[in-house]
């Protein structure tokens, strides 16, 4: 579908964002292997997280969808059952990578795949540590989905991923749940810690000593009553929109503020954004709070090293802010963007060029000069939800009406995005 976006004078209003996608995935998977019924409120409405629920159901776990909540009737670590058909992860790299850790330890074989985009995403990063634990996994051309996973009795290991990845860490820790012993991940660059928090909430013994995160195998996981915080990655689009457009003010309540995720707020504030945090509280181990953002003159900046790993999902929309900022934006060490739902470096560069913005592309990033203006254009999403939403934000600040092509891609993480955009847009 196509979605037209006209320039806005400002954005204003109060928002409640959908449940955090990363946390929703983890809660659903862990609830499935807990011993009893968990209730999860504000579970993400995005297609990716619905793929995780579908996979959990296909593994023999009863899932009830209620108004505003999901009930998952967990059957314990030994309760998963062989699915009748290939598990469908849809477009979700999180689903296939994290769930594979649990599947590798089951006493049955199964396959897990997804759509055309997911089938192009490399899986060696999880296959290597799982093989070291004793897993038997076959992949298309040795590295792509679908995966055929022949369940085995796994052994604990200590693993240091070659690149920072919360999905790989989670895959190994989830596999470690099923081992007799202690499984460890060495994380030299910190990634989001939602898995560690969720595992502890469900009753697992997770410890951290320096860069080493360890889990004791075979715990009894307890059912929980949980509420998923609002998604900070979804908030990023509105933080940028309000910063860009003069006279804007947005309030977003109940947003997740995990210290492993707030590099976004730190970077935006350093770049000149006007963001205030109020009503901070702890919710099942996750910090939440209210964000108030007002328009500001952004300076721009640099994203590199550990900051790149922390902001990898937000870089497309930060590129929009960078083009309009005073000093522009330089992104380095972001080669991971080449193997997301699409090649996000190429997609950002293509759409910025269509809008008349000059961008210099590198293999692992890009450089955008500041002080540029956005002209009207037709902007393909390339089937990528973050590209669709980032350029809808750019369209709000453009000189004329823009058209987002394949706009439905936003539904992967934020089906309500365009309705929310209409609600806050001031013409």
C-alpha positions as CSV (number, residue, x, y, z in Angstrom):
1,X,0.0,0.0,0.0
2,X,1.0,3.7,-0.4
3,X,0.6,6.2,2.4
4,X,0.7,10.0,1.7
5,X,2.3,12.3,4.2
6,X,1.9,16.1,3.9
7,X,4.2,18.6,5.6
8,X,3.3,19.4,9.2
9,X,3.5,22.7,11.1
10,X,4.2,20.8,14.3
11,X,3.4,17.6,16.2
12,X,1.6,17.8,19.6
13,X,-0.2,15.4,21.9
14,X,-0.1,12.6,24.5
15,X,0.9,9.1,23.3
16,X,0.9,5.6,24.8
17,X,3.2,3.5,22.7
18,X,2.8,-0.2,21.9
19,X,4.6,-2.7,24.0
20,X,8.3,-3.0,23.6
21,X,9.0,-5.5,20.9
22,X,12.2,-6.9,22.4
23,X,10.7,-7.5,25.8
24,X,7.5,-9.0,24.3
25,X,9.4,-11.7,22.4
26,X,11.3,-12.7,25.5
27,X,8.3,-12.7,27.8
28,X,6.3,-15.0,25.4
29,X,9.1,-17.5,25.0
30,X,9.9,-17.7,28.7
31,X,6.2,-17.9,29.6
32,X,5.9,-20.9,27.3
33,X,8.5,-22.9,29.3
34,X,7.4,-21.6,32.8
35,X,5.2,-23.9,34.9
36,X,1.8,-22.3,34.9
37,X,-0.2,-19.4,33.3
38,X,1.4,-16.0,32.7
39,X,-0.6,-12.9,31.9
40,X,1.2,-10.3,29.7
41,X,-0.4,-6.9,29.4
42,X,0.5,-4.4,26.6
43,X,2.1,-7.2,24.5
44,X,3.4,-5.8,21.3
45,X,0.8,-5.7,18.5
46,X,3.6,-5.9,15.8
47,X,3.7,-8.7,13.3
48,X,7.1,-9.9,14.6
49,X,5.8,-10.5,18.1
50,X,2.7,-12.1,16.7
51,X,5.0,-14.5,14.9
52,X,6.6,-15.4,18.2
53,X,3.2,-16.1,19.7
54,X,2.3,-18.3,16.7
55,X,5.5,-20.3,17.1
56,X,4.9,-20.8,20.8
57,X,1.4,-22.1,20.0
58,X,2.7,-24.4,17.3
59,X,5.0,-25.9,19.9
60,X,2.0,-27.1,21.9
61,X,1.6,-24.1,24.3
62,X,-2.0,-22.7,24.7
63,X,-2.1,-19.0,24.1
64,X,-5.2,-16.9,24.8
65,X,-5.5,-13.4,23.3
66,X,-7.6,-11.1,25.5
67,X,-8.4,-7.4,25.2
68,X,-5.2,-5.7,26.2
69,X,-3.5,-8.9,27.4
70,X,-2.1,-12.3,26.4
71,X,-2.4,-15.4,28.6
72,X,0.3,-18.1,28.0
73,X,-0.3,-21.5,29.7
74,X,3.3,-22.6,30.2
75,X,4.2,-26.3,30.4
76,X,7.7,-26.1,31.9
77,X,11.2,-26.7,30.3
78,X,10.1,-30.2,29.2
79,X,6.7,-29.1,27.9
80,X,7.3,-28.1,24.3
81,X,6.0,-30.5,21.6
82,X,7.1,-31.3,18.1
83,X,5.3,-28.9,15.7
84,X,3.1,-30.4,12.9
85,X,4.7,-28.1,10.3
86,X,7.6,-25.7,9.8
87,X,7.6,-22.9,12.4
88,X,6.9,-19.6,10.8
89,X,9.0,-16.7,12.1
90,X,7.6,-14.3,9.5
91,X,9.9,-11.3,9.1
92,X,11.3,-11.7,12.7
93,X,15.0,-12.2,13.1
94,X,14.4,-12.0,16.9
95,X,12.0,-15.0,16.8
96,X,14.2,-17.3,14.8
97,X,17.5,-16.5,16.5
98,X,16.3,-16.5,20.1
99,X,13.8,-19.4,19.8
100,X,16.5,-21.6,18.1
101,X,18.3,-21.7,21.5
102,X,15.4,-23.4,23.1
103,X,14.6,-25.6,20.0
104,X,18.2,-27.0,19.9
105,X,17.7,-28.7,23.3
106,X,14.4,-30.4,22.6
107,X,14.0,-34.1,22.2
108,X,12.6,-33.7,18.7
109,X,13.5,-32.3,15.3
110,X,11.8,-29.3,13.7
111,X,12.2,-26.6,11.0
112,X,11.9,-22.9,11.4
113,X,11.8,-20.3,8.6
114,X,10.1,-17.1,7.5
115,X,9.4,-14.8,4.7
116,X,11.7,-13.9,1.7
117,X,13.4,-11.1,3.7
118,X,14.2,-13.3,6.7
119,X,15.5,-16.1,4.3
120,X,18.3,-13.7,3.3
121,X,19.5,-13.0,6.8
122,X,22.6,-14.9,8.0
123,X,22.3,-17.4,10.9
124,X,25.9,-18.5,11.4
125,X,26.1,-16.2,14.4
126,X,23.7,-18.5,16.4
127,X,24.7,-21.7,14.6
128,X,28.3,-21.5,15.8
129,X,27.7,-21.3,19.6
130,X,24.8,-23.8,19.4
131,X,27.0,-26.3,17.6
132,X,29.6,-25.8,20.3
133,X,26.9,-26.8,22.8
134,X,26.2,-30.0,20.8
135,X,23.3,-28.8,18.6
136,X,22.7,-30.3,15.1
137,X,21.5,-27.6,12.8
138,X,21.3,-27.4,9.0
139,X,20.8,-24.2,7.1
140,X,20.2,-23.3,3.5
141,X,23.6,-22.8,1.8
142,X,25.1,-23.3,5.2
143,X,23.9,-20.0,6.6
144,X,20.3,-19.0,5.7
145,X,16.8,-19.9,6.9
146,X,15.0,-22.2,7.0
147,X,16.9,-24.0,9.6
148,X,16.4,-27.7,10.3
149,X,17.1,-28.2,14.1
150,X,17.6,-31.8,15.3
151,X,17.2,-31.5,19.1
152,X,20.1,-32.8,21.3
153,X,21.2,-32.9,24.9
154,X,23.3,-29.7,25.1
155,X,26.3,-29.1,27.2
156,X,27.1,-25.7,28.9
157,X,29.8,-23.5,27.4
158,X,31.4,-20.1,27.8
159,X,31.0,-18.1,24.6
160,X,32.3,-14.7,23.4
161,X,30.3,-13.5,20.3
162,X,32.6,-11.9,17.6
163,X,30.1,-9.0,17.4
164,X,27.8,-7.3,19.9
165,X,24.4,-8.9,19.6
166,X,21.6,-9.2,22.1
167,X,19.9,-11.9,20.0
168,X,23.0,-14.1,20.0
169,X,23.4,-13.6,23.8
170,X,19.8,-14.5,24.3
171,X,20.0,-17.6,22.1
172,X,22.9,-18.9,24.1
173,X,21.3,-18.1,27.5
174,X,18.0,-19.7,26.4
175,X,19.9,-22.8,25.3
176,X,21.7,-22.8,28.6
177,X,18.3,-23.0,30.4
178,X,18.2,-26.6,29.3
179,X,21.8,-27.7,30.2
180,X,23.1,-29.4,33.3
181,X,25.6,-26.7,34.5
182,X,26.4,-23.1,34.0
183,X,26.4,-21.4,30.5
184,X,28.2,-18.1,30.1
185,X,28.3,-15.3,27.5
186,X,31.3,-12.9,27.5
187,X,30.0,-9.5,26.4
188,X,32.8,-7.1,25.7
189,X,30.4,-4.5,24.3
190,X,27.2,-4.3,26.4
191,X,23.9,-5.0,24.6
192,X,20.4,-4.6,25.8
193,X,19.8,-6.7,29.0
194,X,16.1,-7.5,28.6
195,X,16.9,-11.3,28.6
196,X,18.8,-11.2,31.9
197,X,16.0,-9.1,33.5
198,X,13.2,-11.4,32.1
199,X,15.0,-14.6,33.1
200,X,15.4,-13.4,36.7
201,X,11.7,-12.3,36.8
202,X,10.7,-15.9,35.8
203,X,13.0,-17.4,38.4
204,X,16.2,-18.3,36.7
205,X,19.5,-17.8,38.4
206,X,21.4,-15.2,36.2
207,X,24.7,-13.7,37.5
208,X,27.1,-11.2,36.0
209,X,30.8,-10.7,36.9
210,X,32.3,-8.0,34.8
211,X,31.7,-8.9,31.1
212,X,30.6,-12.5,31.9
213,X,26.9,-13.2,32.1
214,X,26.1,-16.7,33.4
215,X,22.9,-18.8,33.8
216,X,22.4,-21.9,35.9
217,X,20.7,-24.6,33.9
218,X,17.5,-26.5,34.6
219,X,15.7,-23.9,36.8
220,X,12.1,-24.1,37.6
221,X,10.5,-21.1,35.9
222,X,7.5,-19.5,37.6
223,X,4.5,-17.9,35.8
224,X,4.3,-14.2,36.1
225,X,1.8,-11.3,35.8
226,X,3.6,-8.7,33.6
227,X,3.1,-5.5,31.8
228,X,5.4,-4.7,28.8
229,X,6.7,-1.1,28.9
230,X,6.1,1.2,25.9
231,X,8.7,0.7,23.1
232,X,11.6,3.2,23.2
233,X,12.6,2.3,19.7
234,X,9.1,3.3,18.5
235,X,9.4,6.5,20.6
236,X,12.5,7.4,18.6
237,X,10.4,8.3,15.5
238,X,8.3,10.8,17.6
239,X,11.3,12.1,19.5
240,X,12.9,13.1,16.1
241,X,9.7,14.5,14.7
242,X,9.1,16.7,17.7
243,X,12.7,17.9,17.7
244,X,12.6,18.8,14.0
245,X,9.3,20.7,13.8
246,X,9.1,24.1,15.5
247,X,6.4,24.5,18.1
248,X,6.2,20.8,18.8
249,X,5.6,19.1,22.1
250,X,4.8,15.4,22.7
251,X,4.3,13.5,26.0
252,X,4.8,9.7,25.9
253,X,3.8,7.7,29.0
254,X,5.0,4.4,30.3
255,X,8.1,4.1,28.0
256,X,10.8,1.6,28.8
257,X,14.0,3.2,30.1
258,X,16.3,0.3,30.5
259,X,19.9,1.6,31.1
260,X,21.0,-0.7,28.2
261,X,18.6,1.2,25.8
262,X,18.8,4.8,26.9
263,X,21.9,5.5,24.8
264,X,19.2,6.9,22.4
265,X,18.1,9.5,24.9
266,X,21.7,10.3,25.8
267,X,22.7,10.8,22.2
268,X,19.7,12.9,21.3
269,X,20.2,15.1,24.3
270,X,23.9,15.6,23.4
271,X,22.8,16.4,19.9
272,X,20.6,19.2,21.2
273,X,17.2,17.6,21.6
274,X,15.0,18.9,24.4
275,X,13.9,15.8,26.3
276,X,12.7,15.6,29.9
277,X,12.0,12.4,31.8
278,X,9.4,12.2,34.6
279,X,7.4,9.6,36.6
280,X,10.2,7.0,36.7
281,X,9.3,3.6,38.2
282,X,10.5,0.0,38.3
283,X,8.1,-2.5,36.6
284,X,9.1,-6.2,36.8
285,X,12.8,-5.2,36.8
286,X,12.4,-2.8,33.9
287,X,12.6,1.0,34.4
288,X,9.8,3.0,32.8
289,X,8.9,6.6,32.7
290,X,7.3,9.5,30.9
291,X,9.1,11.3,28.1
292,X,8.3,14.9,27.3
293,X,10.0,16.2,24.1
294,X,9.9,19.8,22.7
295,X,11.2,21.2,19.4
296,X,14.9,22.2,19.5
297,X,17.7,23.2,17.2
298,X,19.8,20.0,16.8
299,X,23.5,20.0,16.5
300,X,24.0,16.5,15.0
301,X,27.0,14.4,15.9
302,X,28.8,11.1,15.5
303,X,27.7,7.5,16.0
304,X,30.6,5.0,16.3
305,X,32.0,2.1,18.3
306,X,29.9,1.0,21.2
307,X,27.4,3.8,20.5
308,X,26.6,2.3,17.1
309,X,25.8,-1.1,18.7
310,X,23.5,0.6,21.2
311,X,21.7,2.7,18.5
312,X,21.7,0.2,15.6
313,X,17.9,0.1,15.3
314,X,17.5,3.9,15.6
315,X,20.1,4.9,13.0
316,X,17.6,5.3,10.1
317,X,15.5,7.9,11.9
318,X,18.6,9.6,13.4
319,X,19.8,10.0,9.8
320,X,16.7,12.2,9.2
321,X,17.6,14.4,12.2
322,X,21.2,14.5,11.0
323,X,20.4,15.9,7.6
324,X,18.4,18.7,9.2
325,X,20.8,19.4,12.0
326,X,23.5,22.1,12.1
327,X,26.6,19.9,11.8
328,X,25.2,16.8,10.2
329,X,25.7,13.1,11.1
330,X,28.6,10.7,10.7
331,X,27.9,6.9,11.3
332,X,30.7,4.4,11.5
333,X,31.0,0.7,12.6
334,X,27.4,0.0,11.4
335,X,28.1,-2.9,8.9
336,X,25.4,-4.8,10.8
337,X,22.8,-2.5,9.0
338,X,23.7,-4.2,5.7
339,X,22.0,-7.5,6.9
340,X,18.9,-6.2,8.6
341,X,15.4,-6.6,7.0
342,X,17.0,-4.8,4.1
343,X,20.4,-3.2,3.5
344,X,19.6,-0.2,5.7
345,X,22.7,1.8,4.7
346,X,21.7,1.6,1.0
347,X,18.0,2.2,1.8
348,X,18.7,5.3,3.9
349,X,21.1,6.7,1.2
350,X,18.6,6.0,-1.6
351,X,15.7,7.7,0.0
352,X,17.7,10.7,1.3
353,X,18.9,11.1,-2.3
354,X,15.4,11.1,-3.6
355,X,14.6,13.9,-1.1
356,X,17.5,15.9,-2.4
357,X,19.8,15.2,0.6
358,X,23.5,14.6,-0.1
359,X,24.9,11.6,1.6
360,X,28.3,9.9,1.3
361,X,28.1,6.1,1.7
362,X,30.8,3.9,3.2
363,X,30.8,0.1,3.7
364,X,30.1,0.4,7.4
365,X,28.1,3.7,7.5
366,X,27.5,7.0,6.0
367,X,28.2,10.8,6.3
368,X,25.4,13.4,5.9
369,X,26.1,17.1,5.8
370,X,23.9,19.3,8.0
371,X,21.6,22.1,7.2
372,X,19.8,20.3,4.3
373,X,16.2,20.4,3.3
374,X,13.8,17.6,2.3
375,X,12.0,17.8,-1.0
376,X,8.8,15.9,-1.9
377,X,9.4,12.4,-3.3
378,X,8.1,8.9,-3.5
379,X,10.0,6.9,-0.9
380,X,10.1,3.0,-1.0
381,X,10.2,1.2,2.3
382,X,12.1,-1.7,0.8
383,X,9.8,-3.9,2.9
384,X,11.5,-2.6,6.1
385,X,9.4,-1.2,8.9
386,X,12.1,1.2,10.2
387,X,12.7,2.6,6.8
388,X,9.0,3.2,6.3
389,X,8.6,5.0,9.6
390,X,11.8,7.0,9.4
391,X,10.9,8.5,6.0
392,X,7.3,9.2,7.1
393,X,9.0,11.4,9.7
394,X,11.2,13.0,7.1
395,X,8.0,13.7,5.0
396,X,6.6,15.7,7.9
397,X,9.5,18.1,7.5
398,X,9.5,18.1,3.7
399,X,8.6,20.9,1.2
400,X,5.7,19.0,-0.2
401,X,3.6,15.8,0.0
402,X,5.6,12.6,0.0
403,X,4.4,9.0,-0.7
404,X,5.7,6.1,1.3
405,X,5.6,3.0,-1.0
406,X,5.0,-0.4,0.7
407,X,4.0,1.5,3.8
408,X,2.4,-1.6,5.3
409,X,6.0,-2.7,6.3
410,X,5.4,-0.6,9.5
411,X,3.0,-3.2,10.8
412,X,6.0,-5.5,11.6
413,X,6.6,-3.5,14.7
414,X,4.0,-0.7,14.9
415,X,0.7,-1.3,13.1
416,X,-0.8,1.8,14.7
417,X,2.0,4.1,13.5
418,X,0.2,6.0,10.7
419,X,-2.9,6.5,12.9
420,X,-0.7,7.9,15.6
421,X,1.0,10.1,13.1
422,X,-2.4,11.5,12.0
423,X,-3.4,12.2,15.6
424,X,-0.4,14.3,16.5
425,X,0.2,16.0,13.2
426,X,-0.7,19.8,13.2
427,X,-1.3,21.3,9.8
